[in-house]
Amino acid sequence: MALRELLSLEKFLGLKKPNKYSTQGEKKLPVLQTNNGPPLVGLVTIACHLTLEAKRPELLGDSAESRAVVQQWLEHRVTRLDGCRKEEVKSLLKDLDAYLQDKVYMAGNKFTMADVFIYHGIHPLIVDSAVQEREQYSNVTRWFDHIQHFPGVQRHLPPVAVLRNRIYTGRHH
């Protein structure tokens, strides 16, 4: 999954020459062999490298604070979302929903790599959830739908239909 995501990220960033990746260890960590030194290991490390290679540093944050927030969410993706157990999903989505209550993007008011990474990380959770479950996390669903329509983000993932109006009401007519 990580290798496909990195290839998708290359296209999103507009990199012309595709890199060659391999994996290492039982967790199949992605590895990128660079021309200038030791191999780069790990999804976050490689994604940050590709972002800078594409001369898109703003996607990593445009201030010290926003860079820290972006890094926090990139780490959250690989430490909490990847390999998330089924019993943890509701808690993760509830926390994310509360966080997104007053935000357009993960790092505030600007689209960053945090949005790309969290989108890719929660995509399987959203795909596997029923419409009624998604309605419980309206901020996550709003954000998810916005990000999946951001040009170039979705690439290798299937779109998820998100209802804009609630079908179910608490009252009977």
C-alpha positions, 0 to 999 in steps of 0.5 A: 500500500505504501509504495502505491501511495508514494507513486501516487504522491509523485504524480500529485507533486508533478515529479516527472521521473519516477523513483525506484522503491523497495521495502524492508522488514516484516512491516514492509517499510518503504525504502528510497535509494537516493543518488546522493547518500544513504537510502531513505526509510519510512513513508513520512521521511520519503514523502517529505523528501519528495515534497522538497524535491518537487519544490513544494515546501509550503505543503509541509507548512509555511511557519514553524508552528504549521510545520510542527502541526503537519509533522504531528499529523504525518506521525499520527498517520503512521503510528495510530492510523496505519494498522489501526485495530477495529476496536480503535476506529470509533475512538480515532474518528471521534477524536479526529471529528472533534479536532476538525470541528473548527478547521478546513484542513488538518493544519488550519486553513491551508492544504498540506501534506497532513491532509494527503496523508490523513486522507489516505490513512482514513480512506479504508475506514471510511470505505468500510463504514456505513452511511449512518456511521459516517453521519456520526462524524460529520466534520470528518466526513465534510473534510474527507469529501473536500480532500477527495475532490482536491485535484490529484489527491485521490489517484489510486483510491476509489471515490466515496459517495458522501451524502450532503443531506441527512436522509434519516431524521430523529422525528417521524413525519 
